[in-house]
Amino acid sequence: LKMPDKFEEKIKNYRTAPFDARFPNTNQTRNCYQNYLDFHRCNKALSAKNQDTAPCQWYRRVYKSLCPISWIEKWDGQLESGSFAGRI
């Protein structure tokens, strides 16, 4: 399956995380964490169906712009060791 051109263009023109009505407050911790989970869930779901995982890059770009690098490194380490607390 190929990504719709509009979505591909959105990813290409991405600069920073857009407003998300689910997280209206200044504190974006939950937004960061949710996008991290969404990226890995998306990758897992599309990979299981042997589909292109390119649409998942949107979530990756959002969490990379919102989350501190130390958190990402910690969560990635936990995923590798099997001790990550989130549901993916």
C-alpha positions as CSV (number, residue, x, y, z in Angstrom):
1,L,0.0,0.0,0.0
2,K,1.2,3.5,-0.8
3,M,0.8,6.5,1.4
4,P,-1.6,9.2,0.2
5,D,0.3,12.1,-1.4
6,K,-1.3,14.5,1.1
7,F,0.0,12.6,4.1
8,E,3.5,12.2,2.5
9,E,3.6,15.9,1.9
10,K,2.6,16.6,5.6
11,I,5.5,14.4,6.8
12,K,7.9,16.0,4.4
13,N,6.9,19.6,5.5
14,Y,6.9,18.7,9.2
15,R,8.7,21.2,11.4
16,T,7.4,20.7,15.0
17,A,4.5,19.0,16.8
18,P,1.1,20.5,15.9
19,F,-1.5,21.3,18.4
20,D,-3.3,18.2,19.7
21,A,-6.7,18.9,21.4
22,R,-6.2,15.8,23.6
23,F,-3.3,17.7,25.3
24,P,-4.4,21.4,25.7
25,N,-2.1,22.2,28.6
26,T,1.4,23.6,28.6
27,N,2.8,20.4,30.1
28,Q,3.3,18.1,27.1
29,T,4.6,15.1,29.0
30,R,1.6,12.9,28.2
31,N,1.6,14.1,24.6
32,C,5.3,13.0,24.3
33,Y,4.6,9.6,25.9
34,Q,1.4,9.0,23.8
35,N,3.2,9.7,20.5
36,Y,6.1,7.4,21.6
37,L,3.5,4.6,22.2
38,D,1.6,5.4,19.0
39,F,4.8,5.2,16.9
40,H,5.7,1.7,18.3
41,R,2.1,0.5,18.0
42,C,1.9,1.7,14.4
43,N,5.2,0.0,13.5
44,K,4.1,-3.2,15.2
45,A,0.7,-3.3,13.5
46,L,1.9,-2.4,10.0
47,S,4.9,-4.8,10.2
48,A,2.6,-7.6,11.2
49,K,0.6,-7.0,8.1
50,N,3.8,-6.7,5.9
51,Q,2.8,-3.1,5.1
52,D,4.9,0.0,4.6
53,T,5.6,1.6,8.0
54,A,6.3,5.0,6.5
55,P,3.1,6.5,8.0
56,C,4.4,5.8,11.5
57,Q,7.2,8.3,10.9
58,W,4.7,11.1,11.8
59,Y,4.5,9.9,15.4
60,R,8.3,9.5,15.6
61,R,8.8,13.1,14.5
62,V,6.3,14.3,17.0
63,Y,7.8,12.5,19.9
64,K,11.3,13.4,18.9
65,S,10.4,17.1,19.0
66,L,8.5,16.8,22.3
67,C,10.4,14.3,24.4
68,P,13.7,14.9,26.1
69,I,16.4,12.7,24.5
70,S,17.2,11.1,27.9
71,W,13.6,9.8,28.2
72,I,13.7,8.3,24.6
73,E,17.0,6.6,25.4
74,K,15.6,5.2,28.6
75,W,12.4,3.9,27.0
76,D,14.3,2.5,24.0
77,G,16.6,0.6,26.5
78,Q,13.6,-0.7,28.4
79,L,11.9,-1.9,25.1
80,E,15.1,-3.8,24.2
81,S,15.4,-5.4,27.7
82,G,11.6,-6.2,27.8
83,S,11.0,-4.1,30.9
84,F,9.0,-1.2,29.2
85,A,5.8,-0.5,31.2
86,G,3.7,0.8,28.3
87,R,1.4,-1.3,26.2
88,I,2.6,-1.7,22.7
